[in-house]
Amino acid sequence: MTDALDRIHAAFADAGVTGRLHALDIDSGAQLDAGADQPVCTASVHKLCLLVTLHEQAAAGLLDLTEQVECPPESRTTGPTGLAAMLDGARLSLRDLAYLMMSVSDNAAADLLLARVGLDAVNRTTARLGLTRTYAVHTFGELLATIKEDAGPGGARSLADPHVVARLRALDPARTNHSTPRDMTRLLAAVWRDEACIPEHGAAIRRILGLQVWPHRLASGFPFDDVHVAGKTGSLPTVRNEVGVVEYPDGGRYAVAVFTRTARTSALQPAADAVIGTAARLAVDALRAPQAGPRGTEPGR
Amino acid sequence: MDLVRHLECFVAVAEESHFGRAAARLGMAQPPLSQRIQRLERHLGVRLFERTSRQVALTEPGALLLAEAREVLARSEAFMATARRIRDGETGLLRAALPPDLSGETVAALLAGFTGAGTSGLELELHELSTAQQLERFAAHELDVGLIHHPCDVSGLELGPVLRRELGVLLPRQAAAGLDEVPLASLTGRDLILFPRAGAPAVYDDLLTTCARNGYTPPAVRHAQGASFVRGLVLSTEAVALSPRDTHGLAQEDAAPERGVVWRPLTGAPLALRHSVAWPAGRGDAAVSAFAEAAAHALRSTAGAAPDLPSRPLHLRPASEYWL
């Protein structure tokens, strides 16, 4: 395990990132901890907490997932994907909004769902699941507004300035939506073990996490046709995250949470995206190695 | 009421979102911590936290006050640091670092500026360290101030103004014939000599990315740092090296034209080293400021460093997940 930890730290250093990781064998409880309890900015990873809240409320009969929501084009939360990037009004069900929020990280869909369930409900759900270090202080629109405000008149360009990066509230876990790698693997394990929601809703959450389109982070570490990867990314200037579950055909299933910060301020850093997959793979390989202890024999879902 | 101590409690609870963990971090029991927070809230007349059975979260007024509270704590630490130095009198010591790529002239100007800045009684312990080594020593509390290269991980640091030193290219004399400046793309096919990546990985990656962006992807990168070794490699292998004008510049070339290595500016000045003075957040005192001013002045006057202005357009792609 120490060998795997050394290799994970070396991979992070080689990619030019500071990385925090927690990997958990969902059935045996074996784990790998590389800064698992460090507070981290969740960014769009927090959409996972919102998704679980939505399904919890549906299970409790507080809402119907097929309920239609008007999505007018005005005052949508900004973003480069989904409704946030679309120009015309639309009408979608709550569950299809959830699909957009998770598959392409649609900020507008996420805030429409947040408006329906409320930020407090999301925090109640994470607290109920024992995620004591996870908390959402603002909506996605409010989060983006802090970046815009802190970046100042220079806009996105000024995000290359070290002084600007140092003052972004969105990069300070105490002042933005936050969690820890361990809290996130705990949440994923609860979803995969049907402890977060009743099985019907657990299956719906797992389905939607498996429909994420991004191939460049967690999934890039598992180029195997017979291995299933489901996850949710999160990104901000210098921040690259992904949390997800990797399932092998022998029944092995592993929750992995990786949160990174790059030293470089460039927006495009393929090596920093890919190291999330590399580190996750090193962790999962270590958990699958015979000395990691017996794995649960219970088959996957 | 001891405001500083109470603010420490406030910041710890805000950062940990949990009374138990904050108490552990402060090395105190939880009940007195809760009492302190309540006393502070009464004193300010502001509710700082929402408390639920499992969580504490900052209220909106609490979030507004957090930044100011950190500022007060940082100033108070700096105040104590200055007091310590004054108390220690003759034995006051400033541990400072410079990167290996400065010219002797810049280092001399910095030292002259620092000793002339009313810092008598203060001993300067100067080290030659890469950015990565400086960041390590900052984290280990073994360094008070240093001149670092950007980009690097600046969390926990305060920075002086960022200055930019344009990079030119060192190349064999025959390769530069007839050229006043060299387009990066014309270096195609030549190996590049660069400092070892571990010294400043992010700077290294940025330089190679910018070379590629401007049409120059070297077949191989050779690692070297010492000026003589770099010149030797340029002469013997037909490779090229990047260098600021002030360290390998025209002065040296004029002094030794027979050496066969010349320096030329790059067309469009696409490459630069970006520097700033850095120190651990909250530890900036008069001595640190004097060093920061001396360094900035020395870089401007001897190395032609200029303020760094972000100028390149930025096209965010959909996977960025945010939009400004």
Interface residues (C-beta under 8 A of the other chain):
Chain A: A13 D14 G16 T18 P39 A43 S44 T78 G79 P80 T81 A84 A85 V104 S105 N107 N123 A127 T132 R133 Y135 V137 L144 I147 K148 A151 G154 G155 A156 R157 S158 L159 A160 D161 P162 H163 V165 A166 P173 A174 R175 H178 W214 H216 T233 G234 S235 L236 P237 R261 T262 A263 R264 T265 S266 A267 L268 A271 D273
Chain B: V11 A14 E15 E16 S17 H18 T52 S53 R54 Q55 A57 L58 A63 L66 A67 H150 P151 C152 D153 V154 S155 L157 E158 L159 V162 P201 A202 D205 D206 T209 S276 D308 P310 S311 R312 P313 L314 H315 L316 R317 P318 A319 S320 E321 Y322 W323 L324
